[in-house]
Amino acid sequence: MNFQTRDFIKLVWHAIAALAMIAASGLVVFWSATAERQASARRDAAASARTQIEQRLRQVRTEEQEIKARTLQYQGMEERGMTGTERRLEWTELLRDLNAQIGLPGISYELGAQAQLEPAAAGSPAYHVSTMKLQLHLLHEEDLLNFLTRLRQQASALTLVRSCRVARAGSAAPAPAGAQLTADCQIDWITLRKASVETRP
């Protein structure tokens, strides 16, 4: 078989055509891979955006529920007279009334200055607390539980018992006649009112 020049030229053209087809196929593969990556990136971006939107919606719903809960809590406290300025005179009268109702041998108390529990934005409601040192002379331990239960139910404030120490009457200081026990308690009286707004000259 004789291999002539024109056969060589034909082979060259066939090789060039084959290379061109291989190059075209490579470009198609490259373009397909690029398009797939771009589509994947778009899908990921869309999924991320959807996740962010869903998270924001959940956050909005949570904030809405918190606002409703706080509104209901404020309304409940308002109905019980727990909002606004503290009512010290009313509180002391309640203590005397409970003392008489239960028939305790004696009671004494000291109410400290009111303080704001935590910072609040100007005009926003804020919790305020007044701490009371309360001493009760008791006939028996049930008197203390009865007193604290009625206090929580009737007080125009949230009452939080921080501590209560019960001892035999007369062990530390003289006690009224008939007293068997003495209870020294520390109670927080908590009210809700608007934070004071500082005025500038």
C-alpha positions as CSV (number, residue, x, y, z in Angstrom):
1,M,0.0,0.0,0.0
2,N,1.4,3.3,-1.1
3,F,1.0,6.2,1.3
4,Q,0.9,9.3,-0.8
5,T,0.9,13.0,0.0
6,R,-2.8,13.5,-0.7
7,D,-3.6,10.7,1.8
8,F,-1.5,12.4,4.4
9,I,-3.4,15.7,3.8
10,K,-6.7,13.8,4.2
11,L,-5.5,12.4,7.4
12,V,-4.5,15.8,8.6
13,W,-7.9,17.2,7.8
14,H,-9.6,14.3,9.6
15,A,-7.4,14.8,12.6
16,I,-8.2,18.5,12.6
17,A,-11.9,17.7,12.4
18,A,-11.6,15.2,15.2
19,L,-9.7,17.7,17.4
20,A,-12.3,20.3,16.6
21,M,-15.1,17.9,17.7
22,I,-13.2,17.0,20.8
23,A,-12.7,20.7,21.6
24,A,-16.4,21.4,20.9
25,S,-17.4,18.5,23.2
26,G,-15.1,19.8,25.9
27,L,-16.7,23.3,25.6
28,V,-20.1,21.7,25.8
29,V,-19.1,19.8,28.9
30,F,-17.5,22.9,30.4
31,W,-20.5,25.0,29.7
32,S,-22.8,22.3,31.1
33,A,-20.7,22.1,34.3
34,T,-20.7,25.9,34.6
35,A,-24.4,26.1,34.1
36,E,-25.0,23.4,36.7
37,R,-22.8,25.2,39.2
38,Q,-24.6,28.4,38.6
39,A,-28.0,26.7,38.9
40,S,-26.8,25.0,42.1
41,A,-25.6,28.4,43.5
42,R,-29.0,29.9,42.6
43,R,-30.8,27.1,44.4
44,D,-28.6,27.5,47.4
45,A,-29.2,31.2,47.5
46,A,-32.9,30.7,47.1
47,A,-32.9,28.1,49.9
48,S,-30.9,30.4,52.1
49,A,-33.3,33.3,51.5
50,R,-36.3,31.1,52.2
51,T,-34.7,29.9,55.4
52,Q,-34.0,33.5,56.5
53,I,-37.6,34.5,55.7
54,E,-38.9,31.6,57.7
55,Q,-36.7,32.4,60.6
56,R,-37.8,36.0,60.5
57,L,-41.5,34.9,60.4
58,R,-40.9,32.7,63.4
59,Q,-39.2,35.6,65.2
60,V,-42.1,37.9,64.4
61,R,-44.6,35.4,65.7
62,T,-42.6,34.9,68.9
63,E,-42.3,38.6,69.4
64,E,-46.0,38.9,68.8
65,Q,-46.8,36.2,71.4
66,E,-44.4,37.9,73.9
67,I,-46.2,41.3,73.4
68,K,-49.6,39.7,73.9
69,A,-48.4,37.9,77.0
70,R,-46.9,41.1,78.4
71,T,-50.0,43.0,77.5
72,L,-52.2,40.5,79.4
73,Q,-49.8,40.5,82.3
74,Y,-49.9,44.3,82.4
75,Q,-53.7,44.3,82.3
76,G,-53.9,41.7,85.0
77,M,-51.6,43.8,87.2
78,E,-53.5,46.9,86.4
79,E,-56.8,45.3,87.5
80,R,-55.2,44.3,90.8
81,G,-53.8,47.8,91.3
82,M,-50.2,46.7,90.9
83,T,-49.3,49.5,88.4
84,G,-48.4,53.1,88.9
85,T,-46.8,54.5,92.0
86,E,-46.3,52.3,95.1
87,R,-49.1,52.3,97.6
88,R,-47.3,52.2,100.9
89,L,-50.2,53.3,103.1
90,E,-52.5,50.7,101.5
91,W,-49.8,48.0,102.1
92,T,-49.3,48.8,105.8
93,E,-53.1,48.9,106.3
94,L,-53.3,45.4,104.7
95,L,-50.6,44.1,107.1
96,R,-52.6,45.4,110.1
97,D,-55.8,43.9,108.7
98,L,-54.2,40.5,108.1
99,N,-52.7,40.6,111.6
100,A,-56.2,41.1,113.0
101,Q,-57.9,38.6,110.8
102,I,-55.5,35.8,111.7
103,G,-55.1,36.8,115.3
104,L,-51.4,37.1,115.5
105,P,-49.8,38.1,118.8
106,G,-47.8,40.9,117.1
107,I,-46.3,42.2,113.9
108,S,-43.6,44.7,113.0
109,Y,-42.2,45.8,109.7
110,E,-39.7,48.2,108.0
111,L,-40.2,49.1,104.3
112,G,-37.1,50.2,102.4
113,A,-36.8,52.7,99.6
114,Q,-38.1,51.8,96.1
115,A,-35.7,51.0,93.4
116,Q,-36.0,50.1,89.7
117,L,-35.3,46.4,89.0
118,E,-33.7,46.9,85.6
119,P,-33.2,49.7,83.0
120,A,-36.1,50.5,80.7
121,A,-36.6,52.8,77.7
122,A,-38.0,56.2,78.5
123,G,-41.8,55.9,78.7
124,S,-41.8,52.1,78.8
125,P,-43.2,50.2,81.8
126,A,-40.5,49.1,84.3
127,Y,-40.6,46.9,87.4
128,H,-39.9,48.6,90.7
129,V,-39.2,46.9,94.0
130,S,-39.5,47.9,97.7
131,T,-37.9,45.5,100.1
132,M,-39.7,44.9,103.5
133,K,-38.2,43.4,106.7
134,L,-41.2,41.8,108.3
135,Q,-41.3,40.2,111.8
136,L,-44.3,38.1,112.8
137,H,-45.1,36.7,116.2
138,L,-46.9,33.4,115.7
139,L,-49.0,30.9,117.6
140,H,-47.9,28.1,115.3
141,E,-46.2,27.6,111.9
142,E,-49.5,27.6,110.0
143,D,-50.1,31.2,110.9
144,L,-47.0,32.1,108.8
145,L,-48.3,30.2,105.7
146,N,-51.8,31.6,106.1
147,F,-50.4,35.2,106.4
148,L,-48.2,34.9,103.3
149,T,-50.9,33.3,101.3
150,R,-53.4,36.0,102.1
151,L,-50.8,38.7,101.5
152,R,-50.0,37.3,98.0
153,Q,-53.8,37.2,97.2
154,Q,-54.7,40.6,98.5
155,A,-51.7,42.9,98.0
156,S,-51.8,45.5,95.3
157,A,-48.3,44.4,94.4
158,L,-46.4,41.2,93.5
159,T,-45.0,39.9,96.7
160,L,-41.9,37.8,96.5
161,V,-40.7,36.2,99.7
162,R,-36.9,36.3,99.6
163,S,-36.3,34.6,103.0
164,C,-38.1,33.6,106.2
165,R,-36.4,32.4,109.3
166,V,-38.6,30.9,112.1
167,A,-37.3,30.6,115.7
168,R,-38.9,30.0,119.1
169,A,-40.3,33.1,120.6
170,G,-38.0,34.8,123.1
171,S,-34.9,33.0,121.9
172,A,-33.4,36.2,120.4
173,A,-35.6,39.0,121.8
174,P,-38.7,39.4,124.0
175,A,-42.0,38.4,122.4
176,P,-45.6,39.3,123.1
177,A,-47.6,37.1,125.4
178,G,-48.9,34.0,123.8
179,A,-46.4,34.0,121.0
180,Q,-44.8,30.6,120.5
181,L,-42.7,31.4,117.4
182,T,-41.1,34.4,115.7
183,A,-40.7,34.7,111.9
184,D,-38.2,37.1,110.4
185,C,-38.9,37.5,106.7
186,Q,-37.6,39.6,103.8
187,I,-40.3,40.4,101.2
188,D,-40.1,42.3,97.9
189,W,-43.1,44.3,96.9
190,I,-43.0,44.7,93.1
191,T,-45.0,47.1,91.1
192,L,-45.0,48.1,87.4
193,R,-45.0,51.7,86.2
194,K,-43.5,53.9,83.6
195,A,-39.8,54.6,84.0
196,S,-39.1,58.2,85.0
197,V,-38.1,60.5,82.1
198,E,-35.1,62.7,82.8
199,T,-35.7,66.3,81.9
200,R,-32.9,68.5,80.6
201,P,-32.7,72.3,81.1
